[in-house]
Amino acid sequence: MNILVVGGGGREHALCWALSRTATVLCAPGNPGTAALGTNLPVNPLDLDAVVSTVADHDIDLTVVGPEAPLAAGLVDRLQEAGRTSFGPSARAARLEASKAYAKDVMLAAGVPTGSSAVFTDQAAALDHIGIHEEPLVIKASGLAAGKGAVVCDTRSQATDVVREMFGGKFGEAGKQVLVEEFLEGEELSVLAMTDGEHIMLLPASQDHKRLGEGDKGPNTGGMGAYSPVSLADSSLLSRVTSEVIAPVLRHMADAGAPYRGVLYAGIMVEPGGGIKVLEFNCRFGDPEAQVVLPILEIDLAEHMWSIASGDSWKPEHCSATGAAVTTVLASPGYPESPTTGAEINIPELLPPDTLLFHAGTRMEYDGVLRTSGGRVLCATGLGSDVRAASESSRNLAAAIHFEGAVYRRDIAWREKARAGAA
């Protein structure tokens, strides 16, 4: 089977790695990491005509859309219109991620537990609301903001500044509609569910580390690391996520004429008392969650994606984790606000044992020099029998990679290791 993975980040490298076990992979546009697994094609994921033409020209059997922007733009719809099989939701279904305001409406209509919020398109009205809101509070740009559009504000004054920045154009179109939400206490989980719109297959839960600094300090980023599995996400809790979150949303989307097929990512807050509330939905594999979830799966990912995308009879299976994985993101200096790129990257010829390296923001120069090309540069994934062992492997790999000003956290999976230490 020929599979085209659309995108060029760490998630897409991880997808190519997983799919290449049983299929021939191509990636558009890909990166130096995906080039080692298959064929890179110089195609812009948002040039829908070019992607459709590429799929035909290269006799692609299945197209897997990695990033959110092409999904929101309707790439899956265009491919289906051209008679091509593709894995991912339609543009209408992808509104669950493309519009946080829409996602809130869906959750309320479907009876899905979530935090209270108010939606604004007028700055003055938003500021008036903030003036009487309890502290702390959360401000979100409704549209796609590359994982950086949610800001936890300790004070109303900080929230006021954030709202002014969003309406002032910091996130472009994404910030023209702003949500003011209650702050939820607890621990976050990332739950990925593969679905044909009716049946559900949960992948091992993971936990992302959004803050730039150790101890979860500093600004929100697209993700500085992740680990899987998470002991907090036992079978009872995941059963509740399925019955209280995933299943009701799928029923609502089907009833609304926008059936959801692909992978649905639910960001869950597990509250101190054991309650669960949805923070957000994503309509694709998480990044960097894919870099820890995919390496510990023993399923044939290509077969499941094909069955879901083609409409064949799909049979979900139980997805238990085989060991554990931890990924540490190495970022460029200045990330996330103004990353400096172009630094030469030095990677050891032989990686440390029990590690995988996924490229997120790299480019290969004509002289064979690998350089940084984005805010998040590389994902150093460690594998092990448990999270503690995987964490050590991840840190060993991160420490073996060098480029000027590299930024990375050394405490990824700290909560899980603390739980294990207390056991």
C-alpha positions in Angstrom: 0.0 0.0 0.0 1.3 3.5 -0.9 0.5 6.0 1.9 1.0 9.7 1.7 1.3 11.5 5.0 0.5 15.2 4.6 2.6 17.6 6.8 6.2 18.1 7.8 6.6 18.1 11.6 7.3 15.7 14.4 3.9 14.2 14.4 4.2 13.4 10.7 7.6 11.9 11.2 6.1 9.6 13.9 3.2 8.7 11.6 5.6 7.8 8.8 7.7 5.8 11.2 4.7 3.8 12.4 3.1 3.3 8.9 6.4 2.3 7.2 6.3 -1.0 9.1 3.6 -2.3 6.8 3.4 0.2 3.9 5.4 2.4 1.5 5.3 5.9 2.8 5.6 9.3 1.1 5.4 12.6 2.9 4.4 16.1 1.7 6.4 18.1 2.3 8.1 16.0 4.9 11.4 16.7 6.6 14.9 15.2 6.8 13.6 12.6 9.2 10.8 11.4 7.0 13.2 11.3 4.0 15.0 8.4 5.7 11.8 6.4 5.8 10.3 7.1 2.4 10.0 9.8 -0.3 9.5 13.5 0.4 7.4 15.5 -2.1 7.7 19.3 -2.2 4.0 20.1 -1.8 2.4 22.7 0.4 -0.3 21.0 2.5 -2.5 24.0 2.1 -2.4 23.9 -1.7 -5.3 21.6 -2.0 -5.2 21.3 -5.8 -1.5 20.4 -5.6 -2.1 17.7 -3.0 -5.0 16.2 -5.0 -2.8 16.1 -8.1 0.1 14.6 -6.2 -2.1 11.8 -4.9 -3.2 11.0 -8.5 0.3 11.3 -9.9 1.9 9.0 -7.4 -0.9 6.4 -7.3 -1.5 6.9 -3.6 -3.8 4.4 -2.0 -4.4 6.2 1.3 -3.7 9.8 2.3 -3.3 10.6 6.0 -3.6 14.3 6.9 -1.4 15.2 9.8 -1.9 18.9 10.7 -5.1 20.7 11.6 -5.0 23.5 9.0 -5.4 21.3 5.9 -8.3 19.5 7.6 -10.0 22.8 8.4 -9.5 23.9 4.8 -11.3 20.8 3.5 -8.5 18.6 2.1 -10.3 15.4 3.0 -13.4 16.7 1.3 -11.4 17.5 -1.9 -9.7 14.1 -1.9 -13.0 12.3 -1.5 -14.6 14.4 -4.3 -11.7 13.2 -6.5 -12.4 9.6 -5.5 -9.4 9.2 -3.3 -9.3 7.5 0.1 -8.2 9.7 3.0 -8.0 9.4 6.7 -9.2 12.4 8.7 -12.4 14.4 9.3 -14.3 16.6 6.8 -14.0 20.4 7.1 -17.4 20.5 8.8 -16.3 17.9 11.4 -12.9 19.5 11.9 -14.7 22.6 13.2 -14.4 20.8 16.6 -10.8 22.1 16.5 -11.0 25.0 14.1 -13.5 26.8 16.3 -13.3 26.5 20.1 -16.6 28.4 20.2 -18.3 25.8 18.0 -16.8 23.0 20.1 -18.3 24.5 23.2 -21.7 24.6 21.5 -21.3 20.9 20.6 -20.4 19.9 24.1 -23.3 21.8 25.7 -25.7 20.3 23.2 -24.3 16.8 23.7 -24.2 17.0 27.4 -20.4 16.7 27.6 -18.8 18.0 30.8 -16.7 21.1 30.3 -15.9 24.4 32.0 -18.1 27.4 31.8 -17.2 30.0 29.2 -18.4 33.1 27.3 -17.6 33.9 23.7 -16.9 37.4 22.5 -16.3 39.1 19.1 -16.1 42.6 20.7 -13.1 43.6 22.8 -15.0 46.0 25.1 -17.6 43.4 26.0 -14.9 40.9 26.7 -13.1 43.3 29.0 -16.3 44.1 30.8 -16.9 40.4 31.4 -13.3 40.0 32.7 -13.8 42.8 35.1 -16.2 40.7 37.1 -14.7 37.2 36.5 -13.2 35.2 39.3 -9.4 34.8 39.3 -7.6 32.9 37.9 -9.2 32.6 34.4 -8.4 31.3 30.9 -8.4 33.3 27.7 -8.6 31.4 24.4 -8.4 32.4 20.8 -11.3 30.5 19.1 -9.4 29.7 15.9 -6.3 27.7 15.1 -3.3 29.1 16.9 -0.7 26.3 16.7 -1.4 25.2 20.2 -0.5 28.7 21.7 -3.9 30.3 21.8 -4.9 29.3 25.3 -3.5 31.5 28.1 -3.9 30.8 31.8 -4.1 34.2 33.5 -3.6 34.5 37.3 -5.2 38.0 37.4 -7.9 40.0 35.6 -5.2 42.5 34.7 -3.2 39.9 32.9 -6.3 38.6 31.1 -7.1 42.1 30.0 -3.7 42.4 28.3 -4.1 39.0 26.6 -7.5 39.9 25.3 -6.2 43.2 23.9 -3.4 41.3 22.2 -5.7 38.8 20.6 -8.2 41.4 19.3 -5.1 43.4 18.2 -4.1 40.6 15.8 -1.5 38.5 17.7 -3.1 35.3 16.3 -4.6 36.8 13.1 -8.0 35.4 12.2 -7.9 32.9 15.1 -8.2 35.8 17.6 -11.2 37.5 16.1 -13.4 35.4 18.4 -12.2 35.1 22.0 -13.4 32.8 24.8 -13.2 33.7 28.5 -13.3 30.5 30.5 -13.2 29.4 34.1 -9.9 28.0 35.4 -10.1 24.3 36.0 -8.0 22.6 38.7 -6.6 19.1 38.3 -4.4 17.1 36.0 -4.5 17.1 32.2 -4.8 14.0 30.0 -4.6 13.6 26.2 -6.9 10.9 25.0 -6.8 9.8 21.3 -9.7 7.9 19.9 -9.7 6.4 16.4 -13.2 6.2 15.1 -15.4 5.5 12.0 -18.0 7.8 13.4 -19.7 5.0 15.4 -17.2 2.6 16.8 -14.4 3.8 19.1 -10.8 2.6 19.7 -8.9 4.4 22.4 -5.2 4.6 22.2 -3.0 4.7 25.3 -3.5 8.0 27.2 -0.7 10.4 27.3 0.2 13.7 29.1 1.6 16.7 27.3 3.8 19.4 29.0 2.7 22.7 27.5 4.7 25.1 29.6 8.1 26.2 28.4 10.0 25.8 31.7 10.6 23.1 34.2 8.0 22.7 37.0 5.4 23.8 34.4 6.5 27.4 34.5 6.5 30.0 31.7 4.4 30.6 28.6 2.3 28.0 26.9 3.9 26.3 23.8 2.9 23.8 21.3 4.2 21.2 23.7 7.7 20.6 25.3 7.3 16.9 25.8 5.0 14.1 26.6 4.8 10.6 28.1 2.6 7.5 27.8 1.0 5.6 29.4 -0.4 7.6 32.3 -1.4 5.5 35.4 -4.0 8.1 36.3 -5.9 7.0 33.2 -7.0 3.6 34.4 -9.7 1.5 32.7 -12.5 3.0 34.7 -11.5 6.6 33.9 -11.1 5.8 30.2 -14.4 4.1 30.1 -16.0 7.3 31.4 -14.1 9.3 28.8 -15.6 7.0 26.1 -19.2 7.1 27.5 -19.3 10.7 28.7 -17.2 12.5 26.0 -16.3 10.6 22.8 -19.6 8.7 22.2 -21.9 11.7 22.8 -19.9 14.0 20.6 -19.9 11.4 17.8 -23.7 11.0 18.1 -24.2 14.7 18.0 -21.9 15.2 14.9 -23.7 12.4 13.1 -27.1 13.9 13.9 -25.9 17.3 12.7 -24.9 15.9 9.3 -21.2 16.1 10.0 -20.2 12.5 10.8 -16.7 12.3 12.3 -14.2 9.9 11.0 -10.5 9.8 11.8 -8.8 10.4 15.1 -10.4 12.6 17.8 -8.2 14.1 20.5 -9.9 15.0 23.7 -7.9 17.2 26.2 -9.3 16.1 29.5 -9.0 17.7 33.0 -9.2 15.2 35.8 -10.4 17.2 38.8 -9.2 16.5 42.3 -12.5 14.9 43.2 -12.3 12.5 40.2 -14.6 14.4 37.9 -13.6 14.9 34.2 -14.1 18.0 32.0 -13.1 18.6 28.4 -10.6 21.4 27.8 -10.5 21.1 24.0 -10.8 18.8 21.0 -8.2 18.4 18.3 -9.1 16.6 15.1 -5.8 14.8 14.5 -3.0 13.1 16.4 -1.4 15.3 19.0 2.1 16.7 18.7 4.1 15.7 20.7 1.7 13.0 21.9 2.0 11.0 18.7 5.7 10.7 19.4 5.0 8.6 22.5 1.7 6.9 21.7 2.7 5.4 18.4 5.9 3.8 19.4 4.2 1.7 22.2 1.4 0.4 20.0 1.4 -3.1 18.6 -1.4 -2.6 16.1 -1.2 -2.4 12.4 -1.9 1.4 12.1 -2.1 1.3 8.3 -4.8 -1.4 8.3 -6.9 0.5 10.9 -6.6 3.8 9.0 -7.5 2.1 5.7 -10.6 0.4 7.1 -11.9 3.6 8.7 -11.1 5.8 5.6 -12.4 3.3 3.0 -15.6 2.4 4.7 -14.6 -1.2 5.0 -15.9 -3.1 8.0 -13.7 -1.9 10.7 -13.0 -3.9 13.8 -11.5 -2.0 16.7 -9.1 -3.8 19.0 -7.9 -3.3 22.5 -4.9 -1.1 22.5 -2.7 -1.7 25.5 0.7 -0.1 25.8 3.8 -2.2 25.3 6.1 -0.5 27.8 6.4 3.2 28.0 7.7 6.2 26.0 8.8 9.7 27.0 9.7 12.4 24.5 11.7 15.6 25.2 11.3 18.4 22.8 14.4 20.4 21.9 13.4 23.9 20.9 15.2 26.9 19.3 16.2 29.8 21.5 13.4 32.4 21.8 10.6 29.8 21.4 7.7 30.2 21.5 7.5 34.0 20.9 10.4 34.6 18.5 12.5 31.5 17.8 15.9 32.0 16.3 16.6 29.4 13.6 19.4 28.4 11.3 21.8 26.8 13.8 23.8 23.8 12.8 22.6 20.6 14.5 24.9 17.9 15.6 23.4 14.4 16.2 25.5 11.3 17.1 25.8 8.7 14.4 24.6 6.1 16.8 21.7 7.1 19.0 21.7 5.9 22.6 19.9 2.6 23.3 16.1 2.5 23.5 15.6 5.9 21.7 14.0 7.3 18.6 14.6 10.7 17.2 11.8 12.6 15.4 12.4 15.7 13.4 10.0 18.6 13.9 11.7 21.8 12.6 14.9 20.8 10.7 16.2 21.3 7.2 19.1 19.7 5.3 21.3 22.2 3.5 22.8 21.4 0.1 26.2 20.9 1.8 24.8 18.2 3.9 24.5 20.3 7.1 21.4 19.8 9.2 20.0 23.1 10.6 17.1 24.3 12.8 14.2 25.6 10.8 11.4 26.0 13.4 10.6 26.7 17.1 10.3 23.0 18.0 13.3 21.3 16.4 13.6 17.6 17.5 11.7 15.2 19.7 14.0 12.9 21.7 11.9 9.8 22.5 13.0 7.3 25.0 11.5 3.8 25.4 11.5 1.6 28.5 9.7 -0.9 30.6 8.2 1.9 32.6 8.0 5.7 32.5 11.0 6.2 34.7 13.3 4.1 32.4 11.8 5.8 29.3 12.4 9.2 30.8 16.1 8.4 31.4 16.5 7.2 27.8 14.8 10.4 26.6 17.1 12.7 28.6 20.2 10.8 27.5 19.2 11.3 23.8 18.4 15.0 24.4 21.7 15.6 26.1 23.6 14.0 23.1 22.2 16.5 20.6 23.7 19.9 20.2 22.8 23.1 18.5 23.4 26.7 19.7 20.9 27.9 22.3 19.0 24.6 22.5 16.1 24.7 25.0 14.6 21.7 26.6 13.0 20.5 29.8 14.7 17.8 32.0 11.5 17.0 34.0 9.2 15.5 31.4 6.9 12.9 33.1 7.6 14.3 36.6 4.1 13.7 37.8 4.1 10.1 36.8 7.5 9.5 38.4 6.2 11.2 41.6 3.3 8.8 41.6 5.5 5.8 41.1 7.8 7.0 43.9 4.9 7.4 46.3 3.5 3.9 45.5 
